[in-house]
Amino acid sequence: MKNEFLKNWETQLKKGLLPYFVLKALDTKERYGYELIQHLKEDFNTEVTESTMYPLLTRLQKEELLIYKWIEQPTGIPRKYYYISDDGRAHLAAMKKSIDENFIK
């Protein structure tokens, strides 16, 4: 059974790594917002709400780490797909290096 301190620490750790998780998820495949939320839950064991995800995506896009485009769906309703930019890939590599050098010994 996890104690409360450890549970809170893990939550804060995941929040701090969330931009890394998003860039990592988009490095392999373009995704729309809800799909990205599901991917983080399944592959990174990280629960993210829409109210957390969409402001983060906007911030990463303003930093030019992500780009997006609207793609028409068979239902007629377009979806906003996010892609990692070249600058985003460079930042992802730098983040991974930082994690490896500072936390993985």
C-alpha positions as a Markdown table, in Angstrom:
| # | Residue | x | y | z |
|---|---|---|---|---|
| 1 | Met | 0.0 | 0.0 | 0.0 |
| 2 | Lys | 1.4 | 3.4 | -1.0 |
| 3 | Asn | 1.6 | 6.0 | 1.7 |
| 4 | Glu | 0.2 | 9.5 | 1.0 |
| 5 | Phe | 3.7 | 11.1 | 0.7 |
| 6 | Leu | 4.8 | 8.7 | -2.0 |
| 7 | Lys | 1.6 | 9.0 | -3.9 |
| 8 | Asn | 1.9 | 12.8 | -3.9 |
| 9 | Trp | 5.5 | 12.7 | -4.9 |
| 10 | Glu | 4.7 | 10.4 | -7.8 |
| 11 | Thr | 1.9 | 12.8 | -8.9 |
| 12 | Gln | 4.3 | 15.8 | -8.8 |
| 13 | Leu | 7.0 | 13.9 | -10.7 |
| 14 | Lys | 4.6 | 12.9 | -13.5 |
| 15 | Lys | 3.3 | 16.5 | -13.7 |
| 16 | Gly | 6.9 | 17.7 | -14.1 |
| 17 | Leu | 7.6 | 15.2 | -16.8 |
| 18 | Leu | 4.3 | 15.8 | -18.7 |
| 19 | Pro | 5.9 | 18.0 | -21.5 |
| 20 | Tyr | 8.5 | 15.2 | -22.0 |
| 21 | Phe | 5.8 | 12.5 | -22.2 |
| 22 | Val | 3.8 | 14.5 | -24.7 |
| 23 | Leu | 6.8 | 15.1 | -27.0 |
| 24 | Lys | 7.8 | 11.5 | -26.6 |
| 25 | Ala | 4.3 | 10.3 | -27.6 |
| 26 | Leu | 4.2 | 12.6 | -30.6 |
| 27 | Asp | 7.7 | 11.6 | -31.7 |
| 28 | Thr | 6.4 | 8.3 | -33.0 |
| 29 | Lys | 3.0 | 9.3 | -34.3 |
| 30 | Glu | 0.8 | 12.4 | -34.8 |
| 31 | Arg | -2.2 | 12.3 | -32.5 |
| 32 | Tyr | -5.3 | 14.3 | -31.6 |
| 33 | Gly | -5.9 | 15.5 | -28.1 |
| 34 | Tyr | -8.1 | 12.8 | -26.7 |
| 35 | Glu | -6.0 | 10.1 | -28.4 |
| 36 | Leu | -2.9 | 11.6 | -26.7 |
| 37 | Ile | -4.6 | 11.6 | -23.3 |
| 38 | Gln | -5.4 | 7.9 | -23.8 |
| 39 | His | -1.9 | 7.1 | -25.0 |
| 40 | Leu | -0.3 | 8.7 | -21.9 |
| 41 | Lys | -2.7 | 6.7 | -19.7 |
| 42 | Glu | -1.8 | 3.4 | -21.4 |
| 43 | Asp | 1.9 | 3.8 | -22.2 |
| 44 | Phe | 3.1 | 6.2 | -19.4 |
| 45 | Asn | 0.6 | 5.3 | -16.7 |
| 46 | Thr | -0.2 | 9.0 | -16.4 |
| 47 | Glu | -3.8 | 10.2 | -16.0 |
| 48 | Val | -4.2 | 13.7 | -17.6 |
| 49 | Thr | -7.4 | 15.7 | -17.8 |
| 50 | Glu | -8.4 | 17.7 | -20.8 |
| 51 | Ser | -8.1 | 20.9 | -18.7 |
| 52 | Thr | -4.4 | 20.0 | -18.2 |
| 53 | Met | -3.7 | 18.6 | -21.7 |
| 54 | Tyr | -5.0 | 21.3 | -23.9 |
| 55 | Pro | -3.3 | 24.3 | -22.2 |
| 56 | Leu | 0.0 | 22.3 | -22.3 |
| 57 | Leu | -0.5 | 21.6 | -26.1 |
| 58 | Thr | -1.1 | 25.3 | -26.7 |
| 59 | Arg | 2.0 | 26.2 | -24.7 |
| 60 | Leu | 4.2 | 23.7 | -26.6 |
| 61 | Gln | 2.8 | 25.0 | -29.8 |
| 62 | Lys | 3.6 | 28.6 | -28.9 |
| 63 | Glu | 7.1 | 27.4 | -28.1 |
| 64 | Glu | 7.2 | 25.9 | -31.6 |
| 65 | Leu | 7.8 | 22.4 | -30.3 |
| 66 | Leu | 4.6 | 21.2 | -31.8 |
| 67 | Ile | 2.6 | 22.0 | -34.9 |
| 68 | Tyr | -0.9 | 21.0 | -35.8 |
| 69 | Lys | -3.3 | 20.7 | -38.6 |
| 70 | Trp | -7.0 | 20.1 | -38.9 |
| 71 | Ile | -7.9 | 16.8 | -40.6 |
| 72 | Glu | -11.4 | 16.2 | -41.9 |
| 73 | Gln | -13.0 | 13.0 | -40.5 |
| 74 | Pro | -15.5 | 10.7 | -42.2 |
| 75 | Thr | -18.1 | 12.1 | -39.8 |
| 76 | Gly | -17.5 | 15.6 | -41.3 |
| 77 | Ile | -16.1 | 16.9 | -38.0 |
| 78 | Pro | -12.4 | 17.9 | -38.3 |
| 79 | Arg | -9.9 | 16.9 | -35.7 |
| 80 | Lys | -6.8 | 18.8 | -34.7 |
| 81 | Tyr | -3.8 | 16.6 | -35.0 |
| 82 | Tyr | -0.6 | 17.5 | -33.3 |
| 83 | Tyr | 2.9 | 16.7 | -34.6 |
| 84 | Ile | 6.3 | 17.2 | -33.1 |
| 85 | Ser | 8.4 | 19.9 | -34.9 |
| 86 | Asp | 12.1 | 19.6 | -35.7 |
| 87 | Asp | 12.7 | 22.0 | -32.8 |
| 88 | Gly | 10.5 | 19.8 | -30.6 |
| 89 | Arg | 12.7 | 16.7 | -31.5 |
| 90 | Ala | 15.8 | 18.6 | -30.6 |
| 91 | His | 14.2 | 19.6 | -27.2 |
| 92 | Leu | 13.1 | 16.0 | -26.7 |
| 93 | Ala | 16.6 | 14.8 | -27.2 |
| 94 | Ala | 18.0 | 17.4 | -24.8 |
| 95 | Met | 15.3 | 16.5 | -22.2 |
| 96 | Lys | 16.2 | 12.8 | -22.5 |
| 97 | Lys | 19.9 | 13.6 | -22.1 |
| 98 | Ser | 19.1 | 15.7 | -19.0 |
| 99 | Ile | 17.0 | 12.9 | -17.5 |
| 100 | Asp | 19.8 | 10.4 | -18.2 |
| 101 | Glu | 22.6 | 12.5 | -16.8 |
| 102 | Asn | 20.8 | 13.9 | -13.8 |
| 103 | Phe | 18.5 | 11.1 | -12.7 |
| 104 | Ile | 19.7 | 7.8 | -14.1 |
| 105 | Lys | 22.9 | 6.6 | -12.6 |
